[in-house]
Amino acid sequence: MKMPKYKHPKVVETKLGQEKSDGIMNYQQNTIYVDQRLKGANKIETYIHEYIHFLHPDKSEKNVAIEAAKISEFLWLHHFRFV
């Protein structure tokens, strides 16, 4: 199966304290910013959450959050971890 041909966003881990957010999808820069202090399941969910924003920019925040929670829970239960 071939992967679709589009440019995935760059991911930058940085402190996002002023933004009061765990993650941000910046469409102009094609960059996802993730708070570098996140750990465990919260970090996984944030990566997924922001990538869903990238894939579906018209999807509501509520629906993005629900979908990200389901996917991250599945991955966590199957022992997916950042190393």
C-alpha positions as CSV (number, residue, x, y, z in Angstrom):
1,M,0.0,0.0,0.0
2,K,1.4,3.4,-1.0
3,M,1.4,6.3,1.3
4,P,-0.3,9.5,0.1
5,K,2.0,12.1,-1.4
6,Y,1.7,15.2,0.9
7,K,4.2,16.8,3.2
8,H,3.7,15.9,6.8
9,P,4.1,18.8,9.2
10,K,7.3,19.3,11.1
11,V,7.1,18.7,14.9
12,V,8.8,21.0,17.3
13,E,8.9,20.2,21.0
14,T,9.2,23.5,23.0
15,K,7.7,25.1,26.1
16,L,4.2,26.3,25.4
17,G,3.4,27.8,28.9
18,Q,2.4,31.2,27.5
19,E,0.0,29.6,25.0
20,K,-1.7,27.6,27.8
21,S,-1.9,24.6,25.4
22,D,-0.3,21.2,25.1
23,G,0.0,21.5,21.4
24,I,-0.6,23.9,18.4
25,M,-1.0,23.2,14.7
26,N,0.4,26.1,12.7
27,Y,-0.9,25.8,9.2
28,Q,1.2,28.6,7.7
29,Q,4.4,27.0,8.9
30,N,3.2,23.5,8.4
31,T,4.5,22.8,11.9
32,I,3.1,21.1,15.0
33,Y,4.3,22.6,18.3
34,V,4.1,20.2,21.3
35,D,4.9,21.2,24.9
36,Q,8.3,19.5,25.7
37,R,7.2,18.9,29.3
38,L,4.5,16.4,28.3
39,K,5.1,12.7,29.2
40,G,3.4,9.4,28.6
41,A,-0.2,9.1,27.3
42,N,-0.7,12.9,27.3
43,K,2.2,13.3,24.9
44,I,0.9,10.6,22.6
45,E,-2.6,12.1,22.6
46,T,-1.3,15.6,21.9
47,Y,0.7,14.4,18.9
48,I,-2.4,12.6,17.5
49,H,-4.7,15.5,18.4
50,E,-2.6,18.1,16.4
51,Y,-2.0,15.7,13.5
52,I,-5.8,15.2,13.2
53,H,-6.1,19.0,13.0
54,F,-3.5,18.8,10.1
55,L,-5.5,16.2,8.3
56,H,-9.0,17.6,9.0
57,P,-8.7,21.4,9.5
58,D,-12.5,21.8,9.4
59,K,-13.2,19.3,12.2
60,S,-14.5,20.8,15.4
61,E,-12.2,20.9,18.5
62,K,-14.6,18.6,20.3
63,N,-14.5,16.0,17.6
64,V,-10.7,16.2,17.3
65,A,-10.4,15.7,21.0
66,I,-12.7,12.6,21.0
67,E,-10.9,11.0,18.1
68,A,-7.5,11.7,19.5
69,A,-8.5,10.2,22.9
70,K,-9.7,7.0,21.3
71,I,-6.6,6.5,19.1
72,S,-4.2,7.4,21.9
73,E,-5.9,5.0,24.3
74,F,-5.7,2.2,21.8
75,L,-2.0,2.8,21.2
76,W,-1.3,3.1,25.0
77,L,-3.1,-0.2,25.7
78,H,-1.0,-1.8,23.0
79,H,2.2,-0.6,24.7
80,F,3.1,2.3,22.3
81,R,5.5,4.6,24.1
82,F,8.0,7.3,23.1
83,V,11.6,6.2,23.8
